[in-house]
Amino acid sequence: MIRNTTASWGSLARAFHWVLGIAIIGMLAYGWWMNHIPARADKFFYRAIHADIGYMVLLLTVLRLLWRGVNPTPALPAEMPSWQRIAARVSHGALYAVTILVAMLGWAHSGSRAQDYSSFFGLFHVPQITSPDKAAADAYEDRHIFFAYVLLALIVLHLAAVAFHHFVKRDRVAARMMGAGEVDHAQEAARAATPRTSG
């Protein structure tokens, strides 16, 4: 199913999750490499690619939030303690917020450079939200890098929670993002529809 249900994530929500997860982790690794390579003539090219993917991550994150807003969110297990429910909501909200913040700081850094990263893979120019200003460019870049590390910490925390649910609690909360909840729901529906025979 494309849409979410109260028991499982839909295929589009899962696609957003995996595509963005892989893209964001890849961007963090790529950004670290990009900032640690020696000065070279083609460094602008690598930074421009980073910016182009950043624009796509920002767009996909906004689309994911819009899709989430018009779909039900699968319920957490009834036996889950209230503090874990609160922690789940706060951590997921922080992941969305910091992802958008990192992307926006990168976009602001682009526009504040003398030579911006507005060209989107050479196809068209992305409107810039800031004007050239070297001091501002340095400040935006510093904050972009700082919050990228904050995002990395949140991802590590998220992965730790996934491992806890999957290997310790075994409550299938994490497995639902791979479609397990949808399978369970279908199996329950099939069992309910099967006529019972008296023995």
Salt bridges, closest charged atoms under 4 A:
ASP42 OD1 - ARG40 NE 2.69
ASP138 OD2 - LYS134 NZ 3.18
GLU141 OE2 - ARG47 NH1 3.20
ASP171 OD2 - HIS165 ND1 2.79
GLU182 OE1 - ARG14 NH1 3.39
ASP184 OD2 - ARG172 NE 2.72
